[in-house]
Amino acid sequence: MKKEKIKKMKRHLLTSADVAKMFDVTRATVNLWNRKGILKGGRTLGGQARYHKKDIQKLGKELAVLSDN
């Protein structure tokens, strides 16, 4: 892959720590959400979890709707 394409892909992926900060939860909670299927994540070749930014934004919107009710 070209370096430009890799950089672009990385901008659309978030780490467990990134997601935890966004939702003000621990990384363990993010990992639990992943195991329970609440989040759809993938793994790097090194075993690190990564989440698509669009999926996380969608979850944020769903949680906001739930908290409004």
C-alpha positions as CSV (number, residue, x, y, z in Angstrom):
1,M,0.0,0.0,0.0
2,K,1.1,3.5,-0.6
3,K,2.0,5.6,2.4
4,E,-0.7,8.2,1.5
5,K,-3.4,5.5,1.6
6,I,-2.2,4.1,4.9
7,K,-2.2,7.6,6.5
8,K,-5.8,8.1,5.2
9,M,-6.9,4.8,6.7
10,K,-5.4,5.6,10.0
11,R,-7.4,8.8,10.3
12,H,-10.6,6.8,10.1
13,L,-9.5,4.3,12.8
14,L,-9.6,4.8,16.6
15,T,-7.8,3.0,19.4
16,S,-9.6,1.6,22.5
17,A,-8.1,4.6,24.4
18,D,-9.6,7.1,21.9
19,V,-13.0,5.5,22.2
20,A,-12.7,5.4,26.0
21,K,-11.9,9.1,26.1
22,M,-14.9,10.0,23.8
23,F,-17.4,8.2,26.1
24,D,-15.6,8.9,29.4
25,V,-15.3,5.2,30.2
26,T,-12.3,2.9,30.8
27,R,-10.5,0.9,28.1
28,A,-11.8,-2.2,29.8
29,T,-15.4,-1.0,29.2
30,V,-14.6,-0.5,25.5
31,N,-13.2,-4.0,25.3
32,L,-16.3,-5.4,27.0
33,W,-18.5,-3.5,24.5
34,N,-16.5,-5.1,21.7
35,R,-16.8,-8.6,23.2
36,K,-20.6,-8.1,23.7
37,G,-21.0,-6.9,20.1
38,I,-22.0,-3.3,21.0
39,L,-18.9,-2.1,19.1
40,K,-17.6,-3.7,16.0
41,G,-13.8,-3.6,16.0
42,G,-11.0,-5.2,14.3
43,R,-7.4,-6.0,15.2
44,T,-4.1,-5.0,13.8
45,L,-1.5,-7.6,12.9
46,G,0.0,-6.8,16.3
47,G,-3.3,-7.6,18.1
48,Q,-4.2,-4.0,18.9
49,A,-8.0,-3.2,18.7
50,R,-9.1,-0.6,16.2
51,Y,-12.6,0.9,15.6
52,H,-14.0,2.7,12.6
53,K,-14.7,6.3,13.4
54,K,-18.1,6.2,11.7
55,D,-19.2,3.2,13.9
56,I,-18.2,5.1,17.0
57,Q,-20.1,8.2,15.9
58,K,-23.1,6.2,15.2
59,L,-23.0,4.6,18.7
60,G,-22.7,8.1,20.2
61,K,-25.8,9.2,18.4
62,E,-27.7,6.1,19.5
63,L,-26.6,6.6,23.1
64,A,-27.7,10.3,23.0
65,V,-31.1,9.3,21.8
66,L,-31.4,6.8,24.6
67,S,-30.4,9.3,27.2
68,D,-33.0,11.8,26.0
69,N,-35.8,9.4,26.7
